[in-house]
Amino acid sequence: MSSSRRGFFFGVAAYALWGGFPLYFPLLEPAGAIEILAHRILWSMVTMVLLVLVLRRTRQFRAILRDRRAFALLALAAVVITFNWGTYIYGVTTERVVETSLGYFINPLVTVLMGVVILGERLRGLQWLAIGVGALACVVLTVDYGHPPWIALVLAFSFGTYGLAKKQANVEAIESLALETLLLAPFAAAYVGWLVLRGESTFATQGWGHALLFASTGIVTAIPLICFGAAAIRVSMVTLGLLQYLAPILQFALGVLWFHEDMSTGRWVGFGLVWVALAIFTVEMVRHRRNQLRLTAEAVSV
């Protein structure tokens, strides 16, 4: 099997696993969203630190600690991924899976918009059109919900900020997530300890199966991340960009078909506009990429 084909399957595995998260987190009930988040941070920290040691990445990890800029950016990333994970878990455990999928549908548009506002990047015409249609979709959904789709917006903007911070830090995935979870671990441990003192912790009080599920949150976090990292170095950015839609598609399907969440006419219209915006954005991205490759080939031939 060729390297690019292996990369494609790694990418499918990563996004399919992320898309299946709505089936996983409800298994951790009766724990609340914040308790689940705290355990996810702690067990992810254990998993990532073990990976750093097993893969002999300690030298690279120490280098991050010496780089003040990278450390500060990853500290920011740790804060925003906490909001992202917590909001996602809350959405899934309160039967708002469809709205969580919306957050990841609009994330590419939000990321591009943040590039304009924060990095001063310039957009092409069709990209502006896609963002405009996406904004109209948010207005339609706000009218239908009776309030802005806060879960979706927090997920989109927090993950966009996370991606921007990680891009600026330019650190490998395993080392960066290890540092992020290490920074968050004391706060997560303090919250879990507080729950234990109050007699409200569900860890080890719901049987061994429930405790093992809690412990598996670290592995569940690490596996798709490793698959994504393997895909990123083997496939083009266009392919990776197209694969990212797999996760919200699966989440949306689970929300509608498995959890039977209500989809009013207004919500179908809103999601339809989001999909139109993504279609415009994707076609423009692919066309621009092809033009770049063509111009490069022509320059080389001359």
N, C-alpha and C positions, 0 to 999 in steps of 0.2 A: 504494500500500500504506500502511495506517495506521501510525502510530508504534508502537502497541502490538503490531501484528503483526510489524513489523520487530524490535522488542525481543524478541519470542518466538523468532524465528529466530536472532537473535544469541545468546540464551541456549542454544538447542539446539546451536548451533555450538560454544559454549564448553565445555559439558559433554560433548558428543560427542568433542571433541578430547582433553579430559582423560581420558575413558573409553578412548580409543585409545592412551594412553601405553604400555600393556604391549606393544604391537607395535613401539614406537619404540626403547625403551632397549636391548633385546637386540641391536639393530643395531650398537650401539657396542662390543660385545665384540670382542676379548678384554680390553678395559679393565675394571678392577674397579669396584665401586660407588663407592668414594671418589674415584677418578680421574674418573669420569663426573660425580660431584657437583661436584668442583672446576672442571671445564670448564663445567658448566652455570652455576655462579655467575659465572665470568669472562665467558662469552659473553652471559649475561643482563645483566651490568653494562654491557657495550659496547652492547647493543641498547637498554637503557632510557635510558642517557645520551644516545644518539643521538636517541631519541624526545623526551626533554626539550628537546634543542636544536632539533630540527625543528619541534616543536609549540610552541616558544617558551614553555616552562614554567619557564624559569630563575628568574624572579621568585618563583614559588610554591615552587620548590626551595630558594632561599635563605631563604625565610621559615621553612622547617622547621628549618634550621640555627640560626636565632635562637630557636626555640621549644624550650626545654630539656625540657619535659615531653613534647612530641611526639617529639623526638629520642630521649629515653630509651625511650619506648614502642616506637619503631621499631627501636631497637637490640635490645630484647628480642625483637621480632618476627623480626629477622634471625637470632637464635640459634635460636629454636624452628623456623623454617622450614628451617634447615639440618638439624636432626634429622628433620623431616618429609620433605624431599626425599631425604636420605640413606637413611632407612628405606624409603621407597617404592622407590627405585632398587635397594636391596639385595633387597627382596621380589620385585621383578619379575625381576631377573637371577638369582635363586636358585629360580625356578619356584614362587613362593608368591603368585601373582597373586590367587587366591581370598581369601587372608587379607588382602591389601591392600584388596580390595573391601570386606571386612568392616569395616575401619577407617573407610571413608567412609560405610558404611551406618549405623554407630552414632554417627558424628560429630554429627548433630543432637541425639541424646539426651545425649551428653556435653556439648555446648554449653549445653543447657538446664540440666543439672546444675551446670555451672560457674557459670552465672548465679545459681543458688541459693546455692552455697557461697561464691563470691567477691563477688558484687554484692548478695547478700541478697534476691534476687527471690523471689516467692512463686509456687508452682506450683498449678495447678488439679488436680482429682482425676484426670482422665484422663491428664494429663501424668505424675503420679506412677505411675499404672498402667503407662504405656508404659516408663518408666525401670525399673520393677520387672521387667517382662517382658524388657527388654533385659539387665538384670543376670542373670536366670535363663539367658538365652541364653549369656552369657559363661561361666557355671558349666558348662553342658552342653558347650560347646566346649573348656573347660579339661580336663574329664574325657576328652573324645575325643582331644585333642592330647597329653594327658599333661603339659601345662604350660599356663599362661595364653597366650592368643593375643597374644604380645608385639608382633608387628608391627602388628596391628590396633589394639591399645591405644595404642602410641606414636603411630601416625598420627592416631588420633582425638583424643587429648589434646593433641598438639603443634599440630594444626590448629585445635582449639578455642581453645588459648591464643593462637595466631597471630591468629585472628579477633577475640578479645577485645582484644588489644593494638592491632590496627588500628582497631577500633571506637572505643576510647578515644582514640587518636591523632587520628582524624578528618581524615585526609589522603588526597588523591586517589591512586588506584591507581598511576599511572605514576610520580609523584614519590616515593611511598613505596617502591615496589620498587626504584627507582633508588638511593635512599639505602641500603636494606637490602643490595643487592648491592655497593655501594661499600664498605660497612663490612666485608663478608665477603671482598672481592676480595684483600686482602693475604694472608690466610691461605690462600686457594685458590691464589694465585700461588706462594706459598712451597711448598706441597705439590707443585704441578706441577713447580717448579724442582728440588725434591728428587728427584722421579722421574726427571727428565732427567739429573741428575748421577749417579744410580745406574744409568742405562741401562735403566730400567724403564718409561719413558713409551711409550704406544702411539700418541700423537699424531704424525702424519707418518711413522710407521714401518709403517703398514698400508696405505699408498697414499693418493692424493688423495681418493678417495671417502670413506674413513674420516675423514680430516681435515675434509672439508666437513660430514660428519654431526655431528662435534663442534661445529663452528662454528654449525650450525643449532640447537643447543640453546637459544641466546638467542632466536631467532625462535619456536621451538616453545613457549617459556615466555611470550613476549609476546603472541602472537596470541590464545590463548584468554582471556588477561587483558583484552585490549582488547575482545573480544566480550562478556565478562562485564560490563565497565563500561558498554558500550553498552546491554546488556539491563537492567541495574539501574536506569537512569533512565527506562526506557520501560514496564516491566511492574510489576505489583503484587508485594509481598513474598511473597504466597501463591503466585503463579505461579512466582516465582524459587525459593521453597522446594521446590515440587514438582519443578521442573526439576533440582534438585541430585541427585535420585536416579538421573538418567540415567547419570551417570559410573560409580557403583559397579555398576549393572545391567550396563553394557557390560563393565566389568572382570570381573565375575563370569562373564558369558557367555564371554568370551575364555578365562578360566582353565579353565572346564569343557569348552567345546566346541573351542577352538583348541589350548590347551596340554595338554588332557587330564589335568588335575590330579585326584588321587584325592578322591572325595567319599564318605566313609563314611556310614552311617546316622546316626551321632551328629552329623556335620557338617550333614547335611540338616536334622535336628531343630533344631540350634542356629541355622542360618540361617533356618529357618522361624519360630522364635521372634523373631528380629530383625525379620523382615518383618511379623509380627503387631504388634510394638511400634511399628514405623514406621507401619503402617496406623492404629493407635489415635492416635498422635501427629498424623498428617496430618489425620484426620477431625476431631479436636479443634481443630486449628489453623484449619481452614477454617470450622468452625462458630463458633468464637470471633470470627473476623474478620467473618463475616456478622452476628453479633449486634452487634458494635461499629458496623458500618455502619448497621444498622437503628436503633440507639439515637441515632446521630448525626443520621440523617435525621429521626427523630421530634423531636429537640431543635430542629432548624432549623425544622421545620414549626410548632412551638409558638411 
